[in-house]
Structures are given as structure tokens and as C-alpha cells.
Amino acid sequence: MTTHTVELAAFLRTRRERLDPDDLGLPSRRQVRRTPGLRREEVAELAGISVDYIVRLEQGRGLRPSAEVVEALAQALRLSPVERSYLFNLTRQRPRNPDKPATTAPPPLARLVDDLSPLPAMLVNHRYDLLAWNRELTKLLVDFDTLPPSQRNAMWLCLLHPEIREYYVDRERVVREGIAHLRAAWSAYPEDRVLTDLIAEFTTGDEDFARLWAERDIQVNGRGHKVLRHPGAGVLAVDFEVLTPLEDPDQRLVIFRPADAESQSALDRLGAGSGPASAEGAA
């Protein structure tokens, strides 16, 4: 019996015992409850699996439930997102991602993006939809409020926007890295129809994307370096850092910093000009 098997058994028992049958709307039973929480029969009923299977799991008999069974148990036991992830880790299964990825920024994250000024910053989801941005980012790239929601996507701007696509000095590397991220996201969110349609649009609309997508590179960069050819500030270099909020793991906070003194001066000049204020929007 492995450590994970013992912990899985104990975890399932403690989660079951903390639940109140009345809170779940379960029918009252005549038998007196000798232990707190739900009975195994009730968990089995809620999860749609056999009582014998619940018993064997709680006795640590070395079972490895499927991802579907783990999901059913997580719902039956009313696990929090953190507890759900823990259960999937114990069973060495991969949890399904949400069927409906975030399309709006949680207010605390939107405020954080704004508070990061004067550093350009943005919040994106796994398919690069821009959920929130600050004034400095609009100065660095484009006023996103002037774009239709379908175009408020960092990859769309890089590939198809007539001005932004010419910004990047090393465009092929930037596109290659973006495609490697999208392929990883595509495999993790197979039911995301919007992402599938977006990839199809890129494939038909940009020859570089079609060529690089076919190479099947997979990579997710947590930090990097980009050199931009800005029409108003000239050539400038930025380093970027990508952070994942624990409460919203589907989203990415991207923060840009000047890579050198010349680039700092260029960003200062951009920030000193007039322009749109910070914004939050649905992509």
C-alpha cells in the first residue's frame, strides 16, 4: 500500500464525514447515524458509482479511479477547487479544464493590472484574449478600445493587425513562441471551440502561422525578451514576466519591463503623452 493510496483513503473519508446530509437535500433515513457526515451509500448515490467501489477506495486497496470517477467524487463531496486538484494529484489523473474559459477579468486582477502602472501590463486567458490592460500597454501597442472584441487577442494582433504585425524585430521567433503556447493550450482545452476556430483563422490568414503550426512545437514561456520597432518611440527592448494567479489558473498576468536604459527612456516618453486610460474588457 503506497503513501498516496493511504492518503487517498483518508482524504475521501474526512471529506465524506464533514458533509451534512441536510445541506445536500438527501432524504432522511430512519437509521441512527453513528458517525458524522454522509454514509458511503449516500456518496455512492451522489457520485453514480457502486458502494463497493467507495468501500475499497476508503480501505486503500490500491485502486486507481479514472478521471471521470475522480470528477464524480469531487462533485459528490463538494470539494473546493484546491481540494479537487489535490484529489486528482492523489489519483495521478489529469483534471478536465473548465468548459467555459474566462472571458472577463476578475475585478481584483483588473485592479492589479491598473496598479502595475507605469509598467505595461495585461491579463490574458489561455488563448491570448485580452481581459484587462493598463494605459501604458495601449501606448506600447494599440488602443484596444478601438478594436472589436474579436480582435482583442495578442496573437491576432501579432499575426493580422496591419501595424502591430510589423512591430516585432524578430517576428518569426515571437510567432513561433506564441504558436507553441497555443498548441499546448489547444491540447489542454480540446472542447474550446473558440480556440479551435481562432487557430483555423490564423492558419488560413497567415502563411507563417500555417508553416510553424505544422512543426508542432510545444512550449510555454514564463518569461522572455522582445524587441519592438515602435512608430513613435523607435526601437526599444522589453523583458516580460508571466504570472499565473492561484485563484484563476486559466489566466495569465503579463508584465513588461524596459530591458535597458534607452528602452526605459522610450517608455517614459510614451507614458508622458496623452492617450487612453486603463481599461477592462471582454475578449
Salt bridges, closest charged atoms under 4 A:
GLU42 OE2 - ARG29 NE 3.61
GLU42 OE2 - ARG33 NH2 2.60
GLU45 OE1 - ARG29 NH2 3.49
ASP52 OD2 - ARG56 NE 3.11
GLU58 OE2 - ARG16 NE 2.73
GLU58 OE1 - ARG40 NE 2.86
GLU71 OE1 - ARG84 NH2 2.79
GLU83 OE2 - ARG15 NH1 2.74
GLU83 OE2 - ARG18 NH1 2.78
ASP99 OD1 - ARG96 NH2 3.08
ASP129 OD2 - ARG127 NE 2.50
GLU166 OE2 - ARG165 NE 3.48
ASP170 OD2 - ARG173 NE 3.10
GLU172 OE2 - ARG176 NH2 3.29
GLU172 OE1 - ARG211 NH2 3.09
GLU177 OE2 - ARG173 NH1 3.18
GLU191 OE2 - ARG96 NH2 2.92
ASP192 OD2 - HIS126 NE2 2.79
ASP192 OD2 - ARG127 NH1 2.70
ASP197 OD1 - ARG193 NE 3.30
ASP206 OD1 - ARG165 NH1 3.23
ASP206 OD1 - ARG171 NH2 3.37
ASP208 OD2 - ARG171 NH1 2.93
ASP208 OD1 - ARG211 NH2 3.33
GLU215 OE1 - ARG176 NH1 2.61
ASP217 OD2 - ARG176 NH1 3.18
ASP239 OD1 - HIS225 ND1 2.67
GLU241 OE2 - ARG223 NH2 2.66
ASP250 OD1 - HIS126 ND1 2.79
